[in-house]
Amino acid sequence: MAKATKKTATRKTAAKPKPAPKAGKQPTKANPDKKSSQILQLLRRQQGATINELSIATTWQPHSVRGFLSGTVKKRYGLKLTSEVIDGTRHYRVPA
C-alpha cells in the first residue's frame, strides 16, 4: 500500500507592483577608458569593423561582441548600427 503524502501549505504573498517605466529615457554615453569606447571608435571608422577585429581589441569572445552590439550599442546607446558584407566578411558600422 502506498504511503499517503502530505501537502504542505505554501504561503502566498501579494504580488509586488512593477516600477513604472522611466519616461524619456536618454541614451547613455560610453566611458572613454572602457572597452565600450574602444568598440565605438572601431565602429566609427569609415570601413567599420568586423567581429574578429572587435573581439581582438576587447579580448571578448565573438558571441559577447555580438551581444554587446545588439544590446548595448543599439538599445542602451541608441545608435543606428548598420552591417554589410565586404569581400565575404561582415563589417559593422555606426554613424560618426
Backbone as CSV, one residue per row, in Angstrom:
resi,resn,N_x,N_y,N_z,CA_x,CA_y,CA_z,C_x,C_y,C_z
1,MET,0.837,-1.170,0.000,0.000,0.000,0.000,0.885,1.236,0.000
2,ALA,0.520,2.217,-0.827,1.317,3.424,-0.971,1.135,4.321,0.241
3,LYS,2.208,4.965,0.593,2.193,5.866,1.730,1.528,7.186,1.320
4,ALA,0.654,7.681,2.128,-0.028,8.938,1.844,0.952,10.093,2.022
5,THR,0.890,11.026,1.100,1.783,12.180,1.196,1.014,13.381,1.703
6,LYS,1.712,14.198,2.433,1.102,15.416,2.951,1.401,16.565,1.999
7,LYS,0.410,17.352,1.781,0.645,18.569,1.023,0.998,19.657,2.010
8,THR,2.049,20.351,1.703,2.428,21.452,2.579,1.817,22.727,2.032
9,ALA,1.321,23.496,2.902,0.700,24.761,2.510,1.789,25.766,2.200
10,THR,1.645,26.412,1.071,2.608,27.453,0.732,1.976,28.797,1.027
11,ARG,2.809,29.668,1.534,2.313,30.998,1.863,2.314,31.844,0.609
12,LYS,1.203,32.435,0.348,1.102,33.318,-0.798,1.193,34.750,-0.312
13,THR,2.036,35.491,-0.993,2.170,36.897,-0.656,1.620,37.722,-1.802
14,ALA,1.261,38.912,-1.505,0.725,39.795,-2.529,1.826,40.118,-3.539
15,ALA,1.460,40.167,-4.794,2.430,40.484,-5.840,2.895,41.920,-5.684
16,LYS,4.196,42.106,-5.836,4.755,43.449,-5.728,4.465,44.202,-7.017
17,PRO,4.074,45.444,-6.904,3.815,46.209,-8.129,5.120,46.481,-8.874
18,LYS,5.041,46.431,-10.197,6.225,46.693,-11.013,6.466,48.190,-11.060
19,PRO,7.747,48.587,-11.048,8.019,50.022,-11.127,7.610,50.564,-12.488
20,ALA,7.175,51.790,-12.499,6.746,52.425,-13.742,7.960,52.662,-14.632
21,PRO,7.811,52.485,-15.946,8.950,52.741,-16.836,9.315,54.216,-16.817
22,LYS,10.600,54.469,-16.974,11.084,55.845,-16.958,10.729,56.510,-18.285
23,ALA,10.075,57.620,-18.186,9.665,58.345,-19.388,10.844,59.131,-19.938
24,GLY,10.991,59.124,-21.238,12.034,59.915,-21.883,13.435,59.487,-21.516
25,LYS,13.674,58.196,-21.457,14.996,57.710,-21.085,16.010,58.122,-22.145
26,GLN,17.050,58.788,-21.719,18.076,59.259,-22.630,19.161,58.202,-22.792
27,PRO,19.693,58.018,-24.016,20.793,57.089,-24.200,22.009,57.528,-23.392
28,THR,22.723,56.577,-22.836,23.906,56.902,-22.052,25.119,56.998,-22.958
29,LYS,26.189,57.527,-22.428,27.418,57.681,-23.202,28.468,56.713,-22.678
30,ALA,29.375,56.318,-23.547,30.427,55.378,-23.189,31.533,56.095,-22.418
31,ASN,32.069,55.414,-21.423,33.207,55.923,-20.673,34.447,55.779,-21.562
32,PRO,35.235,56.854,-21.752,36.370,56.770,-22.680,37.449,55.775,-22.265
33,ASP,37.479,55.356,-21.017,38.507,54.431,-20.559,38.072,52.972,-20.667
34,LYS,36.896,52.709,-21.144,36.346,51.356,-21.138,36.436,50.719,-22.520
35,LYS,36.194,49.421,-22.544,36.196,48.679,-23.795,35.080,49.127,-24.713
36,SER,33.988,49.607,-24.134,32.878,50.067,-24.964,33.310,51.231,-25.855
37,SER,34.154,52.118,-25.339,34.608,53.235,-26.163,35.564,52.762,-27.244
38,GLN,36.343,51.707,-26.960,37.216,51.128,-27.985,36.380,50.583,-29.138
39,ILE,35.293,49.887,-28.793,34.424,49.332,-29.823,33.795,50.454,-30.632
40,LEU,33.313,51.496,-29.981,32.684,52.597,-30.698,33.667,53.296,-31.632
41,GLN,34.923,53.436,-31.217,35.931,54.038,-32.090,36.137,53.194,-33.336
42,LEU,36.207,51.885,-33.173,36.384,50.994,-34.320,35.160,51.021,-35.231
43,LEU,33.977,51.079,-34.648,32.758,51.084,-35.448,32.574,52.397,-36.209
44,ARG,33.164,53.480,-35.727,33.009,54.779,-36.375,33.996,54.991,-37.527
45,ARG,34.922,54.058,-37.717,35.834,54.171,-38.851,35.045,54.080,-40.153
46,GLN,35.611,54.605,-41.213,34.914,54.610,-42.495,34.601,53.191,-42.963
47,GLN,35.531,52.255,-42.798,35.301,50.878,-43.225,34.588,50.052,-42.163
48,GLY,34.356,50.611,-40.972,33.693,49.880,-39.899,34.639,48.884,-39.250
49,ALA,34.076,47.818,-38.686,34.891,46.809,-38.013,34.206,45.453,-38.136
50,THR,35.015,44.415,-38.147,34.484,43.058,-38.179,34.375,42.534,-36.750
51,ILE,33.636,41.450,-36.591,33.524,40.813,-35.268,34.900,40.395,-34.783
52,ASN,35.728,39.881,-35.694,37.068,39.439,-35.311,37.913,40.605,-34.815
53,GLU,37.861,41.744,-35.492,38.616,42.917,-35.047,38.154,43.390,-33.676
54,LEU,36.844,43.390,-33.474,36.305,43.832,-32.191,36.662,42.865,-31.067
55,SER,36.642,41.564,-31.346,36.966,40.601,-30.294,38.453,40.639,-29.944
56,ILE,39.309,40.908,-30.916,40.737,41.036,-30.627,41.003,42.297,-29.800
57,ALA,40.351,43.388,-30.154,40.568,44.660,-29.453,40.101,44.604,-28.002
58,THR,39.052,43.828,-27.725,38.492,43.795,-26.379,38.819,42.524,-25.606
59,THR,39.389,41.549,-26.260,39.643,40.200,-25.711,38.347,39.500,-25.310
60,TRP,37.242,39.870,-25.967,35.955,39.205,-25.759,35.791,38.117,-26.803
61,GLN,34.953,37.155,-26.507,34.625,36.138,-27.486,33.603,36.706,-28.472
62,PRO,33.555,36.144,-29.689,32.661,36.713,-30.714,31.195,36.799,-30.294
63,HIS,30.689,35.830,-29.555,29.281,35.904,-29.146,29.055,37.049,-28.160
64,SER,30.058,37.391,-27.378,29.939,38.523,-26.457,29.934,39.844,-27.218
65,VAL,30.735,39.920,-28.264,30.765,41.127,-29.092,29.413,41.323,-29.769
66,ARG,28.849,40.247,-30.315,27.539,40.352,-30.967,26.465,40.777,-29.969
67,GLY,26.528,40.255,-28.759,25.579,40.660,-27.724,25.737,42.121,-27.358
68,PHE,26.970,42.587,-27.286,27.223,43.997,-26.996,26.664,44.879,-28.105
69,LEU,26.854,44.462,-29.349,26.365,45.260,-30.469,24.851,45.374,-30.445
70,SER,24.170,44.266,-30.216,22.709,44.315,-30.256,22.123,44.902,-28.975
71,GLY,22.688,44.573,-27.839,22.114,45.030,-26.580,22.541,46.409,-26.154
72,THR,23.808,46.694,-26.267,24.323,47.951,-25.738,24.357,49.046,-26.794
73,VAL,24.955,48.757,-27.923,25.098,49.801,-28.940,23.734,50.229,-29.462
74,LYS,22.872,49.263,-29.780,21.580,49.607,-30.363,20.575,50.083,-29.320
75,LYS,20.484,49.383,-28.206,19.437,49.682,-27.233,19.867,50.714,-26.195
76,ARG,21.009,50.507,-25.561,21.416,51.395,-24.475,21.928,52.736,-24.986
77,TYR,22.791,52.700,-26.025,23.343,53.939,-26.557,22.427,54.570,-27.598
78,GLY,21.488,53.807,-28.135,20.545,54.340,-29.106,21.175,54.697,-30.441
79,LEU,22.243,54.005,-30.824,22.915,54.288,-32.085,22.374,53.383,-33.188
80,LYS,22.428,53.868,-34.417,21.984,53.065,-35.552,23.165,52.234,-36.036
81,LEU,23.071,50.943,-35.868,24.133,50.023,-36.258,23.793,49.430,-37.611
82,THR,24.702,49.590,-38.567,24.495,49.011,-39.888,25.557,47.955,-40.138
83,SER,25.227,47.014,-41.015,26.206,45.988,-41.366,26.104,45.699,-42.850
84,GLU,27.222,45.362,-43.431,27.261,44.970,-44.824,28.398,43.977,-45.027
85,VAL,28.247,43.145,-46.041,29.262,42.142,-46.343,30.194,42.717,-47.403
86,ILE,31.486,42.781,-47.069,32.505,43.269,-47.986,33.532,42.150,-48.154
87,ASP,33.688,41.676,-49.367,34.624,40.586,-49.682,34.380,39.359,-48.816
88,GLY,33.134,39.032,-48.573,32.788,37.836,-47.811,32.870,37.993,-46.305
89,THR,33.171,39.192,-45.814,33.286,39.434,-44.375,32.285,40.522,-43.988
90,ARG,31.542,40.290,-42.915,30.554,41.272,-42.451,31.263,42.376,-41.671
91,HIS,30.971,43.614,-42.064,31.513,44.791,-41.386,30.363,45.547,-40.735
92,TYR,30.566,45.945,-39.482,29.566,46.703,-38.724,30.033,48.138,-38.628
93,ARG,29.077,49.075,-38.637,29.420,50.475,-38.624,28.329,51.269,-37.929
94,VAL,28.733,52.342,-37.245,27.772,53.312,-36.689,28.127,54.672,-37.284
95,PRO,27.139,55.556,-37.411,27.449,56.875,-37.968,28.399,57.654,-37.049
96,ALA,29.301,58.383,-37.675,30.288,59.162,-36.921,29.746,60.402,-36.393
